[in-house]
Amino acid sequence: MIDIKFITANPDIIKKGATRKMVTVDIDQIIQLDDKRRTSLQRLEELRATQNRVSKEIPQAADKEILLEEMRLVKDEIKILEPEISKLENEIEELAILVPNPPLDSTPDGREDSDHEIIKTHGKKPKFDFTPKDHIELGKLLDVIDIERGVRTSGARFYYLKNDGAMLEFALTQHIIHKLRSKGFAPIIPPVLVKEEAMYATGFFPADRNEVYHVNPDDDDLYLVGTSEVPLTMLHAKEIVPEEKLPIRYCGYSTCFRREAGSYGKDTAGIIRVHQFNKIEMFSFCHPDKSQEEHELIRSIEEEIMQELGFHYQVLNIAAGDLGAPAAKKYDIEVWIPTQEKFRELTSCSNCTDFQARRAQIRYKDKEGNNQYLHTLNGTSIAIARTIVAILENNQQADGSVLIPEILRPYIGNQETITQKI
């Protein structure tokens, strides 16, 4: 949540940020409520001071009844003010929780795909001397993706990953974890069921509540995460870390769950947009002065992975209106999907500045001994289902086989191809 003091002191910056993100929130109402709250708090402090003074005077007073009556009136007013202040604080919080993190100046304006800034393109489109098959057909022919049985078992947008498809996932997982460890990211397998406060702390609630699976609300009252960004943020919630330990970097492997509530009619076939998938997420707690530099580092690692897998891709600087509440800036990396004849998002990385740290109360102690909010960043090193789609479609051969990227072969018994098992 944005600091209320910052909102009241910089209303134009907050209003501009909300406008750029195309979020409607009444900043003036927040300021008015906060003015009332501060006025009431000042009056409450005056009454408590009077209460302390009178209580000391009563024992020596000649006419105690007058002072006792004064005390009674003070207590009555305090009883009225305290719930009023509490009500004002709740109203302020309900509005302030809707205020998004203002985009950085380097984030372009707009919301449409055409508003995103293409900042880099790498590689070339694959050329085929045959009509390429999509990943659905390849998955069935190679017996690596079974969508029909997934739907029968769990419903739409579920699937089984089988045989060499499963081995490909294990290979990708091992390769990425080893790479990220070499880059200074400590591996973490986090819980994927979290409390509601974790969803608020990371900024997924309230805006994205309809995208999240709620588990046993009357009993466990937990939520399935759509990304390990959530539990990784909470790893240091309500902690103060020494400045010299920054940056603290993690890579979280987890299964991710998304309802895809707002995507009816989009990618209903195949495994590009599914309800359950595995992902390895980079996460960094860093010094505020270093967060933009850290963002570029995370992006560079994502690009390195794309290049090792041999993908043709483009990097987008995402427009402000398409950012979520926490992000101040986000890069997407889109990979070419031959049968769709377009780029599709494979990874993203975001600089959330101090937005999540304030909500989760994560601070560092600076050299002067003061507690300051640090910055958080996250980045998808690999979303495995979509990566497998890209490998199958881009590496397919005329005989129906698929070449395994060379970087992954040591993790799969030096196997070079996935072939039909007929």
C-alpha positions in Angstrom: 0.0 0.0 0.0 1.3 3.5 -0.8 2.3 5.4 2.3 -0.7 7.7 3.3 1.8 10.5 4.1 3.2 10.2 0.5 -0.4 10.3 -0.9 -1.4 13.4 1.0 1.9 15.2 0.3 2.0 14.2 -3.4 -1.5 13.9 -4.6 -0.7 15.0 -8.2 1.9 12.2 -8.5 -0.5 9.6 -7.2 -3.4 10.8 -9.4 -1.1 10.8 -12.5 0.0 7.3 -11.7 -3.5 6.0 -11.3 -4.6 7.7 -14.5 -1.6 6.2 -16.4 -2.6 2.8 -15.1 -6.2 3.5 -15.9 -7.3 2.8 -12.4 -10.2 4.8 -10.8 -9.6 5.7 -7.2 -10.8 8.8 -5.2 -7.5 10.4 -4.0 -9.3 13.6 -2.9 -11.5 11.5 -0.7 -8.5 9.8 0.9 -7.0 13.3 1.7 -10.2 14.6 3.2 -10.6 11.5 5.4 -7.0 11.8 6.5 -7.5 15.4 7.4 -10.5 14.5 9.6 -8.5 11.7 11.1 -5.6 13.9 12.0 -7.9 16.6 13.4 -9.7 14.0 15.6 -6.3 12.5 16.7 -5.1 16.0 17.7 -8.3 16.5 19.7 -7.9 13.0 21.3 -4.4 13.9 22.4 -5.6 17.1 24.0 -8.3 15.2 25.9 -5.9 12.6 27.2 -3.6 15.4 28.3 -6.5 17.1 30.1 -7.4 13.7 31.6 -3.8 13.3 33.0 -3.7 16.8 34.3 -7.1 16.7 36.1 -6.4 13.2 37.6 -3.3 14.7 39.3 -5.2 17.8 40.6 -8.2 15.8 42.1 -6.4 14.7 45.3 -5.5 18.3 46.3 -8.7 20.0 45.0 -11.0 21.9 47.4 -14.0 21.2 45.1 -13.5 17.7 43.7 -17.0 17.6 42.2 -16.2 20.2 39.6 -13.0 18.3 38.5 -14.9 14.9 38.6 -17.5 16.4 36.3 -14.8 17.7 34.0 -13.3 14.2 33.9 -16.6 12.6 33.1 -17.1 15.0 30.1 -13.6 14.2 28.9 -14.2 10.5 29.1 -17.5 10.8 27.3 -15.8 12.7 24.4 -13.0 10.1 24.2 -15.5 7.3 24.0 -17.1 9.1 21.0 -13.8 10.0 19.3 -12.0 6.6 19.5 -14.5 4.6 17.4 -14.8 7.6 15.0 -11.0 7.5 14.4 -11.1 3.8 14.0 -13.9 4.1 11.4 -12.0 6.8 9.5 -8.8 4.7 9.5 -10.8 1.8 8.1 -12.3 4.0 5.4 -8.9 5.4 4.5 -7.4 1.8 4.2 -10.3 0.6 2.1 -9.6 3.4 -0.4 -5.8 3.4 -0.1 -5.6 -0.4 -0.8 -6.9 0.4 -4.3 -4.2 2.9 -5.1 -1.7 1.3 -7.6 2.0 1.8 -7.6 2.8 4.7 -9.9 4.6 3.7 -13.1 8.2 4.8 -13.6 8.7 7.6 -16.1 10.4 5.0 -18.5 7.1 3.0 -18.7 5.2 4.0 -21.9 1.5 5.1 -21.7 -1.4 3.2 -23.0 -3.0 -0.2 -22.7 -3.3 -1.8 -26.1 -0.7 -4.2 -27.6 0.4 -1.4 -29.9 1.3 0.8 -27.0 4.0 -1.6 -25.7 7.5 -0.5 -26.6 9.5 -3.2 -28.6 13.0 -2.6 -27.3 14.7 -5.6 -28.7 14.3 -8.5 -31.2 16.6 -11.5 -31.2 17.0 -14.3 -33.8 15.0 -15.2 -36.8 11.8 -17.0 -37.5 12.3 -20.7 -38.1 11.8 -21.8 -41.7 10.0 -25.0 -42.6 9.9 -26.9 -46.0 6.7 -28.5 -44.8 3.5 -27.4 -43.1 4.3 -27.2 -39.4 2.0 -28.8 -36.8 0.8 -27.1 -33.7 1.7 -28.3 -30.3 -1.6 -30.0 -29.8 -1.1 -32.3 -32.8 2.6 -32.8 -32.0 1.7 -33.6 -28.4 -0.7 -36.3 -29.5 1.6 -37.8 -32.2 4.6 -37.9 -29.9 2.5 -39.1 -26.9 3.8 -36.3 -24.7 0.7 -34.2 -24.0 -2.7 -35.8 -23.3 -5.4 -33.1 -23.2 -8.4 -35.4 -23.6 -7.7 -37.4 -20.5 -6.8 -34.2 -18.6 -10.2 -32.7 -19.4 -11.9 -36.0 -18.5 -10.1 -36.0 -15.1 -10.3 -32.3 -14.1 -12.2 -30.3 -16.8 -11.2 -27.8 -19.4 -7.6 -26.4 -19.5 -6.1 -29.4 -17.7 -3.7 -31.9 -19.3 -1.3 -34.7 -18.7 2.4 -34.3 -19.6 3.8 -37.7 -20.4 6.9 -39.6 -21.4 9.5 -37.4 -23.1 7.2 -34.4 -22.4 7.7 -35.0 -18.6 11.4 -35.6 -19.1 11.6 -32.3 -21.0 10.0 -30.6 -17.9 12.5 -32.2 -15.6 15.4 -31.2 -17.9 14.2 -27.6 -18.1 13.8 -27.5 -14.3 17.3 -28.8 -13.6 18.9 -26.6 -16.2 17.3 -23.4 -14.9 17.9 -24.1 -11.2 21.6 -24.8 -11.8 21.8 -21.6 -13.9 20.1 -19.4 -11.3 22.2 -20.8 -8.5 25.3 -19.8 -10.5 23.8 -16.3 -10.7 23.4 -16.0 -6.9 19.7 -17.0 -6.6 19.1 -19.4 -3.7 16.6 -22.2 -4.6 13.3 -22.3 -2.7 10.3 -24.6 -2.8 7.7 -22.5 -1.2 4.1 -23.3 0.1 1.5 -22.7 -2.6 -1.4 -22.3 -0.2 -1.3 -18.9 1.5 -3.3 -16.7 3.8 -5.4 -13.8 2.6 -2.9 -11.3 4.0 -0.2 -12.7 1.7 -2.4 -11.9 -1.4 -3.0 -8.4 -0.1 0.7 -7.9 0.8 1.8 -8.7 -2.7 -0.9 -6.6 -4.4 -2.9 -9.4 -6.0 -5.8 -8.5 -3.8 -8.2 -6.8 -4.2 -7.8 -6.4 -8.0 -7.1 -10.0 -9.0 -9.3 -11.8 -6.5 -11.4 -13.4 -9.2 -8.3 -15.1 -10.7 -7.4 -16.9 -7.5 -8.7 -20.3 -6.2 -10.1 -20.0 -2.7 -9.7 -23.3 -0.7 -12.2 -24.2 2.1 -13.2 -20.6 3.0 -15.1 -21.8 6.1 -12.3 -23.9 7.4 -8.7 -23.5 6.1 -9.5 -20.2 4.4 -6.4 -20.4 2.2 -5.6 -19.3 -1.4 -3.7 -21.2 -4.2 -1.0 -18.9 -5.6 -0.8 -18.1 -9.3 3.0 -17.5 -8.9 5.6 -18.2 -6.2 6.1 -14.4 -6.1 3.5 -14.4 -3.4 5.2 -16.8 -0.9 8.6 -15.5 -1.8 7.6 -12.0 -0.8 6.3 -13.3 2.5 9.5 -15.1 3.2 10.8 -11.9 4.9 7.5 -10.3 5.9 7.7 -8.1 9.0 11.5 -8.5 9.1 14.3 -6.0 9.2 17.4 -7.1 7.2 20.9 -5.6 7.5 21.7 -3.4 4.5 24.9 -5.3 3.8 22.9 -8.4 3.0 21.2 -6.8 0.1 20.4 -7.9 -2.5 18.8 -11.2 -1.3 17.9 -13.3 -4.3 15.8 -16.4 -4.5 14.5 -18.7 -7.3 11.2 -20.3 -6.4 9.9 -23.5 -8.0 6.2 -24.1 -7.6 3.0 -25.3 -9.2 0.9 -22.3 -10.1 -2.9 -22.1 -10.2 -5.0 -19.6 -12.2 -8.7 -19.5 -12.8 -8.3 -17.6 -16.0 -11.7 -16.1 -15.2 -11.4 -13.2 -17.7 -10.1 -15.3 -20.6 -13.1 -17.1 -22.0 -12.6 -17.8 -25.6 -8.9 -17.2 -25.5 -6.5 -20.1 -26.0 -9.1 -22.6 -25.0 -7.3 -25.3 -27.0 -3.8 -26.6 -26.1 -1.7 -25.7 -23.1 -0.8 -22.1 -23.5 -3.4 -20.9 -21.1 -4.2 -23.5 -18.4 -5.3 -23.6 -14.8 -2.3 -25.4 -13.5 1.4 -25.2 -14.5 4.9 -25.3 -13.0 7.1 -22.2 -13.0 10.5 -21.1 -11.7 10.4 -17.5 -10.5 13.3 -15.2 -9.7 12.8 -12.8 -6.8 15.0 -10.1 -5.4 14.9 -8.0 -2.2 17.2 -5.1 -3.0 18.3 -1.6 -2.0 16.1 1.2 -3.5 19.0 2.7 -5.3 19.7 -0.5 -7.1 16.3 -1.7 -8.1 16.4 -0.5 -11.7 19.8 -2.1 -12.1 18.5 -5.3 -10.6 15.5 -5.2 -13.0 17.9 -5.2 -16.0 19.9 -8.1 -14.5 16.8 -10.2 -14.2 15.8 -9.4 -17.7 19.3 -10.3 -19.0 19.0 -13.7 -17.3 15.6 -14.3 -18.9 17.1 -13.4 -22.3 20.1 -15.7 -21.7 17.7 -18.6 -21.1 15.7 -17.8 -24.3 18.9 -17.7 -26.4 20.2 -21.0 -24.9 16.9 -22.6 -26.0 17.3 -21.2 -29.5 14.1 -19.1 -29.5 13.3 -16.1 -31.8 11.9 -13.5 -29.3 11.2 -9.9 -28.7 11.4 -7.8 -25.5 8.6 -5.4 -24.7 8.5 -2.5 -22.2 4.9 -3.0 -21.1 2.5 0.0 -21.2 1.3 1.5 -17.9 -2.3 0.6 -18.5 -1.4 -3.1 -18.7 0.6 -3.2 -15.5 -0.8 -4.8 -12.4 -1.2 -2.8 -9.2 2.3 -3.6 -7.8 4.5 -3.1 -10.8 6.2 0.2 -11.6 7.8 -1.2 -14.7 7.6 -4.6 -16.5 9.3 -6.3 -19.3 7.7 -9.2 -21.2 9.7 -11.6 -23.4 7.5 -13.0 -26.2 8.6 -16.0 -28.2 7.6 -16.8 -31.8 5.0 -19.5 -32.2 5.1 -20.7 -35.8 1.6 -22.1 -36.2 0.1 -18.9 -34.7 2.4 -16.8 -36.7 2.9 -14.4 -33.8 4.9 -13.8 -30.7 3.5 -15.1 -27.4 4.5 -14.1 -23.9 6.8 -16.6 -22.3 8.3 -14.6 -19.4 8.0 -11.3 -17.7 9.9 -9.4 -15.0 8.7 -6.5 -12.8 10.1 -3.8 -10.6 7.6 -3.3 -7.8 9.7 -0.7 -6.0 8.6 -0.4 -2.3 4.9 -1.3 -2.9 5.0 -4.9 -1.7 7.6 -4.1 1.0 5.3 -1.5 2.6 2.4 -3.9 2.6 4.4 -6.8 3.9 6.5 -4.6 6.3 9.9 -5.6 4.9 12.6 -3.2 5.8 16.4 -2.9 5.9 18.5 -1.0 8.5 20.7 1.6 6.8 24.1 2.7 7.8 22.7 5.4 10.1 20.6 2.8 11.9 17.3 3.9 10.4 14.7 1.4 9.1 13.9 1.9 5.4 11.6 0.0 3.0 13.5 -2.0 0.5 12.4 -2.8 -3.1 11.2 -6.1 -4.5 11.5 -7.5 -8.0 10.3 -10.6 -9.7 10.9 -12.4 -13.0 9.8 -15.6 -14.6 12.9 -17.6 -15.5 10.7 -20.2 -17.1 6.9 -21.0 -17.3 7.3 -24.7 -18.2 4.1 -25.4 -20.2 4.5 -22.5 -22.6 8.2 -23.2 -22.9 7.4 -26.8 -24.0 4.9 -25.4 -26.5 7.7 -23.2 -28.0 10.2 -26.1 -28.1 7.8 -28.5 -29.8 6.6 -26.0 -32.5 9.9 -24.4 -33.2 12.1 -27.5 -33.2 9.8 -29.9 -35.2 11.2 -31.8 -38.2 9.6 -33.0 -41.4 9.4 -36.6 -40.1 7.3 -35.5 -37.1 10.1 -35.6 -34.6 11.2 -32.7 -32.4 14.8 -31.7 -31.7 15.6 -31.3 -28.1 17.6 -28.1 -27.4 21.3 -29.0 -27.0 21.5 -27.3 -23.6 18.9 -29.7 -22.2 20.3 -33.0 -23.6 22.7 -33.7 -20.7 19.7 -33.8 -18.3 17.8 -36.2 -20.5 20.4 -38.9 -21.2 21.9 -37.0 -24.1 18.8 -37.8 -26.1 18.7 -35.6 -29.2 15.1 -36.0 -30.4 11.6 -36.8 -29.4 10.1 -39.3 -31.9 6.8 -41.1 -32.4 6.5 -44.2 -30.3 4.9 -46.4 -33.0 
